Amino acid sequence: MQFHIRGRAMSSDTILRQEIRCSLGYIRSMIDSYSGLYSGENLEREVLRFCDEMTGIVTPHPRLQEARHLVEDRCRRLAQDTDRFALRDPAAIAASRAQAMAAIDMLQDVVFEWRKARMTVPSSGRLLRRKSL
């Protein structure tokens, strides 16, 4: 299935991928700007809450659960490396931030596959039942 946006043909896969990327953009900016210097910040909780809201899963999907756990682990590690009371190593913080972003990228791919599998494919039966002219 293709959609035409501003004169360009876009497949439903491209649109779905862009929608997911835009949804995860908030999480990426949260990870990118996380400093760990403020007592009210809780990166892990906020990221996981947003992930859960985005997927809205009632029954857990194994790959989504695995990706979610990886994101949780990487966000926890970033929070530990940026802790205001710990020895702050800029190289370790940069590495933790990059690993958290990589986990979000993996989550993006898993969410795409999961949502693509849930999409209903329109039946071609109605077209086949039309009378010929």
Legacy VTK file of the C-alpha trace (Angstrom):
# vtk DataFile Version 3.0
C-alpha trace
ASCII
DATASET POLYDATA
POINTS 133 float
0.000 0.000 0.000
1.348 3.429 -0.924
0.377 6.903 0.192
1.145 10.110 -1.627
2.428 12.898 0.582
3.550 16.138 -1.055
3.895 14.463 -4.417
5.983 11.560 -3.114
4.780 8.005 -2.864
5.397 6.568 0.597
4.768 2.997 1.640
2.827 2.198 4.773
6.065 0.738 6.215
7.835 4.071 5.772
4.988 5.952 7.415
4.853 3.492 10.314
8.628 3.699 10.789
8.484 7.526 10.811
5.628 7.502 13.318
7.574 5.251 15.688
10.776 7.274 15.251
8.898 10.489 16.056
7.283 8.885 19.111
10.662 7.776 20.410
12.183 11.189 19.696
11.008 12.411 23.095
12.810 9.541 24.830
15.955 10.210 22.817
15.937 13.874 23.810
15.321 12.886 27.445
18.359 10.575 27.390
20.455 13.134 25.539
19.719 15.897 28.039
19.796 13.783 31.219
22.357 15.172 33.643
21.735 13.275 36.880
22.372 16.472 38.815
18.819 17.110 39.998
17.148 15.118 42.753
13.750 15.012 41.003
15.093 13.324 37.866
14.266 9.644 37.417
15.318 8.708 33.903
14.548 5.014 34.193
10.980 5.518 35.439
10.149 8.216 32.877
11.549 6.305 29.906
9.799 3.066 30.865
6.501 4.858 31.486
6.676 6.386 28.018
7.616 3.032 26.431
4.673 1.321 28.128
2.271 4.046 27.022
3.550 3.868 23.458
3.105 0.117 23.106
-0.009 -0.202 25.270
0.509 -3.940 25.647
-2.023 -5.922 27.614
-0.377 -9.289 27.029
3.424 -9.157 27.055
5.277 -9.877 23.827
8.641 -11.630 24.416
10.741 -9.467 22.064
9.180 -6.267 23.366
9.797 -7.364 26.941
13.431 -8.149 26.112
13.914 -4.755 24.420
12.205 -3.009 27.330
14.505 -4.736 29.833
17.538 -3.684 27.805
16.331 -0.065 27.766
15.726 -0.282 31.520
19.227 -1.644 32.133
20.919 0.962 29.940
18.964 3.842 31.521
19.829 2.568 34.990
23.505 2.436 34.025
23.359 5.986 32.635
21.708 7.168 35.853
24.454 5.501 37.914
27.222 7.024 35.799
25.719 10.513 36.043
24.858 10.303 39.743
25.656 13.631 41.350
27.224 11.968 44.387
29.465 9.602 42.409
32.746 10.176 40.651
31.628 11.496 37.257
33.766 10.268 34.371
32.831 12.070 31.119
33.974 9.121 28.975
31.856 6.652 30.970
28.864 8.993 30.792
29.246 9.354 27.018
29.531 5.574 26.613
26.461 4.969 28.794
24.495 7.588 26.865
25.466 5.955 23.539
24.445 2.521 24.858
21.085 3.881 26.011
20.514 5.394 22.558
21.437 2.059 20.947
18.882 0.320 23.186
16.238 2.822 22.043
17.184 2.096 18.413
16.717 -1.616 19.054
13.377 -0.932 20.754
12.346 1.094 17.702
13.041 -1.875 15.409
11.161 -4.288 17.682
8.147 -1.962 17.971
8.118 -1.584 14.185
8.088 -5.358 13.635
5.446 -5.832 16.348
3.148 -3.115 14.993
3.643 -4.271 11.402
2.639 -7.800 12.392
-0.510 -6.432 14.092
-1.613 -4.424 11.043
-4.526 -5.908 9.166
-4.021 -6.518 5.484
-7.002 -5.456 3.392
-8.774 -8.352 1.761
-8.703 -8.512 -2.000
-11.869 -10.646 -2.024
-14.127 -7.658 -2.587
-12.233 -6.722 -5.718
-12.454 -10.260 -7.025
-16.245 -10.366 -6.556
-16.906 -7.348 -8.761
-18.705 -8.026 -12.006
-16.640 -7.503 -15.085
-17.645 -4.777 -17.479
LINES 1 134
133 0 1 2 3 4 5 6 7 8 9 10 11 12 13 14 15 16 17 18 19 20 21 22 23 24 25 26 27 28 29 30 31 32 33 34 35 36 37 38 39 40 41 42 43 44 45 46 47 48 49 50 51 52 53 54 55 56 57 58 59 60 61 62 63 64 65 66 67 68 69 70 71 72 73 74 75 76 77 78 79 80 81 82 83 84 85 86 87 88 89 90 91 92 93 94 95 96 97 98 99 100 101 102 103 104 105 106 107 108 109 110 111 112 113 114 115 116 117 118 119 120 121 122 123 124 125 126 127 128 129 130 131 132
